[in-house]
Amino acid sequence: MSNHFDLIVIGAGPGGYVCAIRAAQLGMNVACVEKRETLGGTCLNVGCIPSKALLSASEKYESAVHHLSDMGVEIDGARVNLPQMMAFKNDVVSSNTKGIEFLFKKNKVKHLQGFGEITAPGQVQVEGKTYTAGAIVIATGSDVISLPGITIDEQRIVSSTGALVLPAVPRTMAVIGGGVIGLEMGTVWRRLGSDVIVIEYMDNILPGMDEELRKESLKIFKKQGLKFMLSSKVISAKAGVDGVALAVEPAAGGARENLQVDVVLMAVGRKPFTEGLGLKSVGVEVDERGRIKTDAHFQTNVKGIYAIGDVITGPMLAHKAEDEGVVLAEILAGQSGHINYDLIPGVVYTHPEIAAVGKTEEQLQKDGIVYNVGKFPFMANGRARAMGMTEGFVKILADAKTDRILGAHIIGPEAGTLISEIVLAMEFDGTAEDIARTCHAHPTLEEVVKEAALAVHKRPIHI
């Protein structure tokens, strides 16, 4: 086997494996380096996919225990079989990672298992063997962040990785961080029986999202049984035989409060994973947050070395990394591509789901942009009522002069799916009127999007 390739991708997560496959489709001889034994990176192995499996399973359990009787389906003795639930999650992960193995073979991408280090421009060392390439792509993703003085042991104080493999349902759990990961995993264990409290430094959950969406989310989560300590900071967390002792203070200063819980989930964010890659020795520049600096074509300051995904600027989202991987592969093949970073949707896979794209009302107000708001509740939608899922709304923000959609924010059933229609409309500079004039099947949840578009011009039909 030749040790030279047209392209070597370091990291087989969503960005890396997609980049490798697309480059191979375009005729390149490609190798992809992955330190894990399985492909798929954090997302498929210990992130997006296993968490969604547990979210889905726990939602079904809660529905069986608390909600199906309203529809005339009575289930006696429903209980959590955690080992079986974990086995289901593991099967989902396995089928996905094996799927990527198949795609690598189908597209003739060479899988190099081991830790990859760039030893010189165009040169990568993997487990003592040296490989060369015309181009190198760094797609090594991100790692968890902890708070100063708090050690994640993945037993009592866990990251999202440890939260996916707890051997038993904890009686009590504290989630440090009211962002996406904390809320998703917190709601999983709350549904399975844990008493969960979320500790957030800011005065509300989901920082950066539309304020109205955040307020509605908080209200719904409280109704579901989650507890919250907002505007609060964790001073210390000490694990012991009986659990974890937490010291919490108001963010603005004040009296300390002590908590004792079985498990602590650390969910305060993630950082680029670049350790051991040899970046310093080859001269690749990083910014003050450890992100690799790149130009508009993903090239670093070192010719022939590129970077995509969580290791560069932008939201740490799998679909953002995938799009970057495709665009970069096409650029390397002499084609052109683009990404509109203003139109990358974000989704929180709680129940109900939360989704957003584009500008928030707060951002538009700060920028002095005059806009119209169209909002429609799921409560007024026939399909949502038939599903027993009536919480939430769709909100569309449109330019007051041009009617061009500037942003959309959804909390409700299947929000992550519903947002796609609006993203597509925005990609084509669509207007609220465009969506309002598009025929939507009845009865569907998509009609809430249409009604919100109609509401932009104060003419919704069903409210």
MARTOR-768009 format. One record per residue (C-alpha): residue number from 1; residue in one letter; x, y, z. Coordinates in pm, whole numbers. Example, Ala and Ser with C-alpha at 12.3 -4.5 7.8 and 13.67 -1.06 7.14 Angstrom:
MARTOR-768009
NODE    i  aa    east   north      up
NODE    1   A    1230    -450     780
NODE    2   S    1367    -106     714
END
This chain:
MARTOR-768009
NODE    i  aa    east   north      up
NODE    1   M       0       0       0
NODE    2   S     125     347     -90
NODE    3   N     170     587     199
NODE    4   H      91     889     -17
NODE    5   F    -257    1033     -59
NODE    6   D    -411    1334    -226
NODE    7   L    -583    1416     103
NODE    8   I    -547    1306     463
NODE    9   V    -828    1400     699
NODE   10   I    -752    1386    1072
NODE   11   G   -1072    1305    1259
NODE   12   A   -1366    1091    1148
NODE   13   G   -1648    1289    1306
NODE   14   P   -1928    1446    1100
NODE   15   G   -1696    1704     946
NODE   16   G   -1406    1468     882
NODE   17   Y   -1581    1163     745
NODE   18   V   -1811    1372     523
NODE   19   C   -1512    1565     388
NODE   20   A   -1329    1238     318
NODE   21   I   -1625    1080     139
NODE   22   R   -1697    1388     -72
NODE   23   A   -1331    1420    -171
NODE   24   A   -1327    1054    -273
NODE   25   Q   -1641    1106    -479
NODE   26   L   -1455    1383    -660
NODE   27   G   -1174    1146    -757
NODE   28   M    -920    1201    -482
NODE   29   N    -717     930    -311
NODE   30   V    -819     985      53
NODE   31   A    -721     859     397
NODE   32   C    -900     941     719
NODE   33   V    -726     914    1056
NODE   34   E    -932     836    1366
NODE   35   K    -803     770    1720
NODE   36   R   -1119     581    1823
NODE   37   E   -1169     222    1718
NODE   38   T   -1502     323    1567
NODE   39   L   -1577     598    1316
NODE   40   G   -1819     887    1366
NODE   41   G   -1637    1098    1623
NODE   42   T   -1797    1242    1935
NODE   43   C   -2132    1290    1761
NODE   44   L   -2202     931    1668
NODE   45   N   -2020     762    1956
NODE   46   V   -2080     974    2267
NODE   47   G   -2285    1273    2156
NODE   48   C   -2567    1344    1913
NODE   49   I   -2675     990    1834
NODE   50   P   -2667     812    2173
NODE   51   S   -2823    1112    2346
NODE   52   K   -3110    1113    2096
NODE   53   A   -3162     742    2155
NODE   54   L   -3200     805    2530
NODE   55   L   -3414    1112    2469
NODE   56   S   -3649     908    2250
NODE   57   A   -3662     613    2491
NODE   58   S   -3722     831    2797
NODE   59   E   -3994    1028    2617
NODE   60   K   -4174     705    2531
NODE   61   Y   -4150     589    2891
NODE   62   E   -4291     912    3029
NODE   63   S   -4567     907    2770
NODE   64   A   -4660     552    2868
NODE   65   V   -4668     636    3239
NODE   66   H   -4829     978    3233
NODE   67   H   -4993    1066    2902
NODE   68   L   -5122     773    2696
NODE   69   S   -5410     716    2934
NODE   70   D   -5553    1050    2814
NODE   71   M   -5584     888    2471
NODE   72   G   -5744     576    2606
NODE   73   V   -5428     365    2615
NODE   74   E   -5382     233    2966
NODE   75   I   -5052      72    3060
NODE   76   D   -5010     -81    3402
NODE   77   G   -4672    -150    3557
NODE   78   A   -4454      38    3308
NODE   79   R   -4101      55    3446
NODE   80   V   -3751     151    3342
NODE   81   N   -3524    -134    3236
NODE   82   L   -3205      72    3223
NODE   83   P   -2972    -205    3098
NODE   84   Q   -3209    -272    2806
NODE   85   M   -3238     101    2736
NODE   86   M   -2859     128    2728
NODE   87   A   -2842    -176    2500
NODE   88   F   -3087      -7    2263
NODE   89   K   -2871     307    2266
NODE   90   N   -2556     103    2198
NODE   91   D   -2723     -77    1907
NODE   92   V   -2819     258    1754
NODE   93   V   -2460     381    1788
NODE   94   S   -2318      59    1646
NODE   95   S   -2542      61    1339
NODE   96   N   -2446     421    1264
NODE   97   T   -2070     371    1304
NODE   98   K   -2082      54    1094
NODE   99   G   -2270     255     834
NODE  100   I   -1974     489     801
NODE  101   E   -1737     191     772
NODE  102   F   -1948      74     478
NODE  103   L   -1941     421     319
NODE  104   F   -1561     435     352
NODE  105   K   -1529     100     174
NODE  106   K   -1783     201     -89
NODE  107   N   -1595     522    -166
NODE  108   K   -1247     369    -123
NODE  109   V   -1151     593     170
NODE  110   K    -858     443     362
NODE  111   H    -923     426     737
NODE  112   L    -607     482     941
NODE  113   Q    -681     388    1302
NODE  114   G    -472     571    1560
NODE  115   F    -374     918    1674
NODE  116   G    -262    1146    1394
NODE  117   E      13    1404    1437
NODE  118   I     125    1653    1173
NODE  119   T     506    1629    1173
NODE  120   A     562    1861     876
NODE  121   P     353    2027     605
NODE  122   G     209    1743     396
NODE  123   Q     317    1479     647
NODE  124   V     115    1291     911
NODE  125   Q     237    1028    1153
NODE  126   V      -5     762    1275
NODE  127   E     108     500    1527
NODE  128   G     472     531    1421
NODE  129   K     402     522    1046
NODE  130   T     446     828     826
NODE  131   Y     201     921     553
NODE  132   T     220    1208     306
NODE  133   A     -49    1406     129
NODE  134   G    -102    1704     -98
NODE  135   A    -348    1843     158
NODE  136   I    -423    1780     525
NODE  137   V    -757    1860     689
NODE  138   I    -784    1893    1066
NODE  139   A   -1132    1786    1179
NODE  140   T   -1064    1674    1534
NODE  141   G   -1375    1827    1692
NODE  142   S   -1406    1940    2052
NODE  143   D   -1373    1826    2410
NODE  144   V   -1563    1900    2731
NODE  145   I   -1486    2197    2954
NODE  146   S   -1489    2183    3332
NODE  147   L   -1489    2461    3591
NODE  148   P   -1168    2554    3774
NODE  149   G   -1098    2320    4063
NODE  150   I   -1366    2067    3964
NODE  151   T   -1248    1730    3835
NODE  152   I   -1468    1526    3603
NODE  153   D   -1427    1163    3712
NODE  154   E   -1711    1023    3494
NODE  155   Q   -1846     848    3803
NODE  156   R   -1997    1109    4035
NODE  157   I   -1903    1421    3841
NODE  158   V   -1971    1339    3478
NODE  159   S   -1951    1504    3139
NODE  160   S   -2210    1438    2872
NODE  161   T   -2011    1122    2794
NODE  162   G   -2051     986    3146
NODE  163   A   -2415    1093    3158
NODE  164   L   -2483     853    2870
NODE  165   V   -2363     545    3062
NODE  166   L   -2480     590    3421
NODE  167   P   -2531     242    3568
NODE  168   A   -2842     340    3761
NODE  169   V   -3094     622    3768
NODE  170   P   -2956     871    4023
NODE  171   R   -3193     981    4296
NODE  172   T   -3071    1340    4260
NODE  173   M   -2873    1516    3988
NODE  174   A   -2733    1865    3953
NODE  175   V   -2670    1994    3601
NODE  176   I   -2415    2273    3582
NODE  177   G   -2507    2474    3274
NODE  178   G   -2848    2553    3129
NODE  179   G   -2748    2518    2765
NODE  180   V   -2839    2256    2505
NODE  181   I   -2642    1960    2642
NODE  182   G   -2739    2022    3003
NODE  183   L   -3108    2049    2925
NODE  184   E   -3117    1748    2694
NODE  185   M   -2942    1514    2936
NODE  186   G   -3111    1667    3237
NODE  187   T   -3454    1598    3091
NODE  188   V   -3356    1238    3009
NODE  189   W   -3274    1157    3369
NODE  190   R   -3563    1361    3505
NODE  191   R   -3804    1152    3296
NODE  192   L   -3641     832    3418
NODE  193   G   -3693     933    3781
NODE  194   S   -3417    1168    3895
NODE  195   D   -3479    1484    4093
NODE  196   V   -3288    1728    3867
NODE  197   I   -3175    2082    3942
NODE  198   V   -3013    2298    3673
NODE  199   I   -2761    2558    3790
NODE  200   E   -2705    2838    3537
NODE  201   Y   -2478    3142    3567
NODE  202   M   -2700    3359    3346
NODE  203   D   -3044    3484    3445
NODE  204   N   -3215    3244    3203
NODE  205   I   -3148    2918    3020
NODE  206   L   -3033    2871    2658
NODE  207   P   -2802    3175    2631
NODE  208   G   -2803    3339    2289
NODE  209   M   -3148    3223    2185
NODE  210   D   -3451    3448    2134
NODE  211   E   -3566    3585    2471
NODE  212   E   -3931    3490    2425
NODE  213   L   -3827    3137    2332
NODE  214   R   -3607    3116    2642
NODE  215   K   -3889    3230    2872
NODE  216   E   -4137    2985    2724
NODE  217   S   -3882    2702    2748
NODE  218   L   -3814    2775    3114
NODE  219   K   -4185    2777    3190
NODE  220   I   -4239    2442    3020
NODE  221   F   -3937    2276    3182
NODE  222   K   -4047    2390    3527
NODE  223   K   -4390    2246    3458
NODE  224   Q   -4221    1917    3369
NODE  225   G   -4050    1904    3707
NODE  226   L   -3702    2042    3644
NODE  227   K   -3576    2277    3914
NODE  228   F   -3357    2578    3839
NODE  229   M   -3102    2795    4017
NODE  230   L   -3049    3088    3781
NODE  231   S   -2794    3370    3818
NODE  232   S   -2590    3123    4022
NODE  233   K   -2232    3001    4012
NODE  234   V   -2082    2678    4140
NODE  235   I   -1786    2746    4369
NODE  236   S   -1688    2386    4433
NODE  237   A   -1795    2028    4375
NODE  238   K   -1640    1753    4585
NODE  239   A   -1718    1390    4510
NODE  240   G   -1743    1141    4792
NODE  241   V   -1875     794    4861
NODE  242   D   -2229     920    4912
NODE  243   G   -2243    1167    4624
NODE  244   V   -2123    1518    4551
NODE  245   A   -2117    1818    4782
NODE  246   L   -2181    2141    4589
NODE  247   A   -2123    2497    4702
NODE  248   V   -2330    2752    4506
NODE  249   E   -2336    3131    4528
NODE  250   P   -2537    3402    4350
NODE  251   A   -2353    3514    4035
NODE  252   A   -2356    3872    4164
NODE  253   G   -2226    3763    4504
NODE  254   G   -2407    3673    4822
NODE  255   A   -2476    3395    5066
NODE  256   R   -2344    3051    4982
NODE  257   E   -2580    2754    4956
NODE  258   N   -2469    2394    4998
NODE  259   L   -2626    2108    4804
NODE  260   Q   -2578    1733    4822
NODE  261   V   -2660    1527    4512
NODE  262   D   -2586    1180    4380
NODE  263   V   -2448    1290    4044
NODE  264   V   -2328    1617    3890
NODE  265   L   -2341    1671    3513
NODE  266   M   -2086    1926    3395
NODE  267   A   -2232    2097    3088
NODE  268   V   -2069    2439    3069
NODE  269   G   -1948    2409    2711
NODE  270   R   -1684    2257    2488
NODE  271   K   -1339    2356    2360
NODE  272   P   -1151    2277    2038
NODE  273   F    -952    1954    2056
NODE  274   T    -606    2027    1916
NODE  275   E    -374    1869    2173
NODE  276   G     -98    1649    2033
NODE  277   L    -162    1739    1670
NODE  278   G     174    1908    1627
NODE  279   L      26    2245    1538
NODE  280   K     291    2446    1721
NODE  281   S     581    2258    1565
NODE  282   V     454    2316    1211
NODE  283   G     353    2677    1284
NODE  284   V     -28    2659    1260
NODE  285   E    -178    2965    1431
NODE  286   V    -460    2949    1684
NODE  287   D    -663    3229    1842
NODE  288   E    -704    3322    2209
NODE  289   R    -970    3050    2253
NODE  290   G    -756    2777    2102
NODE  291   R    -942    2772    1771
NODE  292   I    -741    2721    1456
NODE  293   K    -725    3034    1240
NODE  294   T    -838    2984     881
NODE  295   D    -919    3196     578
NODE  296   A   -1246    3192     381
NODE  297   H   -1137    2866     215
NODE  298   F   -1055    2690     546
NODE  299   Q    -680    2712     489
NODE  300   T    -456    2779     785
NODE  301   N    -151    3005     768
NODE  302   V      49    2695     666
NODE  303   K       0    2609     301
NODE  304   G    -173    2276     246
NODE  305   I    -312    2247     599
NODE  306   Y    -684    2313     644
NODE  307   A    -930    2296     931
NODE  308   I   -1308    2257     967
NODE  309   G   -1574    2198    1232
NODE  310   D   -1542    2256    1604
NODE  311   V   -1172    2344    1586
NODE  312   I   -1245    2669    1398
NODE  313   T   -1481    2961    1462
NODE  314   G   -1856    2925    1447
NODE  315   P   -2119    2716    1623
NODE  316   M   -2006    2373    1740
NODE  317   L   -2270    2183    1545
NODE  318   A   -2236    1860    1350
NODE  319   H   -2429    1990    1049
NODE  320   K   -2209    2300    1030
NODE  321   A   -1902    2075    1022
NODE  322   E   -2059    1851     756
NODE  323   D   -2130    2145     527
NODE  324   E   -1777    2275     575
NODE  325   G   -1640    1930     491
NODE  326   V   -1832    1916     164
NODE  327   V   -1741    2271      64
NODE  328   L   -1373    2220     141
NODE  329   A   -1359    1893     -54
NODE  330   E   -1511    2070    -353
NODE  331   I   -1266    2360    -324
NODE  332   L    -973    2117    -313
NODE  333   A   -1113    1953    -628
NODE  334   G   -1112    2288    -809
NODE  335   Q   -1480    2360    -765
NODE  336   S   -1645    2632    -562
NODE  337   G   -1884    2621    -270
NODE  338   H   -2025    2842       0
NODE  339   I   -2187    2834     342
NODE  340   N   -2423    3100     468
NODE  341   Y   -2328    3100     834
NODE  342   D   -2632    3314     916
NODE  343   L   -2857    3025     815
NODE  344   I   -2726    2739    1026
NODE  345   P   -3020    2614    1234
NODE  346   G   -2982    2522    1598
NODE  347   V   -3199    2259    1762
NODE  348   V   -3252    2154    2123
NODE  349   Y   -3390    1799    2132
NODE  350   T   -3586    1830    2452
NODE  351   H   -3959    1763    2466
NODE  352   P   -4094    1977    2316
NODE  353   E   -3811    2050    2076
NODE  354   I   -3670    2399    2033
NODE  355   A   -3529    2528    1704
NODE  356   A   -3402    2856    1568
NODE  357   V   -3240    3012    1264
NODE  358   G   -3129    3363    1176
NODE  359   K   -3168    3670    1395
NODE  360   T   -3340    3699    1731
NODE  361   E   -3563    3992    1815
NODE  362   E   -3295    4123    2048
NODE  363   Q   -3034    4121    1770
NODE  364   L   -3266    4299    1527
NODE  365   Q   -3347    4564    1786
NODE  366   K   -2978    4615    1860
NODE  367   D   -2905    4657    1488
NODE  368   G   -3192    4904    1449
NODE  369   I   -3374    4689    1193
NODE  370   V   -3749    4745    1165
NODE  371   Y   -3928    4413    1147
NODE  372   N   -4268    4248    1170
NODE  373   V   -4349    3951    1391
NODE  374   G   -4578    3663    1302
NODE  375   K   -4657    3413    1577
NODE  376   F   -4891    3116    1589
NODE  377   P   -4947    2866    1874
NODE  378   F   -4957    2489    1836
NODE  379   M   -5268    2497    2056
NODE  380   A   -5465    2622    1753
NODE  381   N   -5341    2346    1522
NODE  382   G   -5563    2043    1462
NODE  383   R   -5280    1792    1420
NODE  384   A   -5104    1911    1735
NODE  385   R   -5427    1866    1929
NODE  386   A   -5472    1516    1784
NODE  387   M   -5117    1431    1894
NODE  388   G   -5170    1573    2242
NODE  389   M   -4877    1810    2190
NODE  390   T   -5006    2164    2203
NODE  391   E   -4736    2352    2391
NODE  392   G   -4530    2617    2215
NODE  393   F   -4541    2833    1906
NODE  394   V   -4376    2929    1577
NODE  395   K   -4245    3284    1546
NODE  396   I   -4126    3437    1218
NODE  397   L   -3942    3769    1197
NODE  398   A   -3958    3951     863
NODE  399   D   -3812    4277     736
NODE  400   A   -4081    4547     756
NODE  401   K   -3991    4687     412
NODE  402   T   -3901    4383     203
NODE  403   D   -4084    4107     395
NODE  404   R   -3766    3897     369
NODE  405   I   -3747    3646     654
NODE  406   L   -3475    3746     899
NODE  407   G   -3520    3482    1165
NODE  408   A   -3748    3209    1296
NODE  409   H   -3791    3057    1641
NODE  410   I   -3992    2747    1727
NODE  411   I   -4077    2560    2044
NODE  412   G   -4312    2272    1997
NODE  413   P   -4349    1920    1854
NODE  414   E   -4096    1836    1581
NODE  415   A   -3950    2187    1586
NODE  416   G   -3621    2053    1451
NODE  417   T   -3800    1929    1141
NODE  418   L   -4028    2228    1097
NODE  419   I   -3738    2476    1097
NODE  420   S   -3603    2327     773
NODE  421   E   -3878    2480     559
NODE  422   I   -3793    2824     690
NODE  423   V   -3417    2770     646
NODE  424   L   -3476    2677     281
NODE  425   A   -3696    2983     227
NODE  426   M   -3428    3206     380
NODE  427   E   -3156    3044     165
NODE  428   F   -3345    3174    -138
NODE  429   D   -3412    3515      21
NODE  430   G   -3774    3412      62
NODE  431   T   -4039    3625     224
NODE  432   A   -4309    3554     480
NODE  433   E   -4556    3592     194
NODE  434   D   -4378    3314       2
NODE  435   I   -4441    3070     285
NODE  436   A   -4794    3201     343
NODE  437   R   -4882    3144     -25
NODE  438   T   -4736    2791     -30
NODE  439   C   -4998    2516       4
NODE  440   H   -4936    2309     317
NODE  441   A   -5095    1967     362
NODE  442   H   -5374    1934     617
NODE  443   P   -5374    1823     890
NODE  444   T   -5002    1871     961
NODE  445   L   -4783    2054    1208
NODE  446   E   -4637    2243     911
NODE  447   E   -4956    2446     899
NODE  448   V   -4834    2627    1213
NODE  449   V   -4543    2759    1007
NODE  450   K   -4782    2880     737
NODE  451   E   -5009    3047     992
NODE  452   A   -4709    3220    1153
NODE  453   A   -4615    3351     808
NODE  454   L   -4971    3475     760
NODE  455   A   -4955    3637    1103
NODE  456   V   -4660    3850     990
NODE  457   H   -4921    4048     794
NODE  458   K   -5189    4008    1062
NODE  459   R   -5406    3767     868
NODE  460   P   -5381    3421    1029
NODE  461   I   -5688    3211     959
NODE  462   H   -5719    2979    1255
NODE  463   I   -5686    3213    1549
END
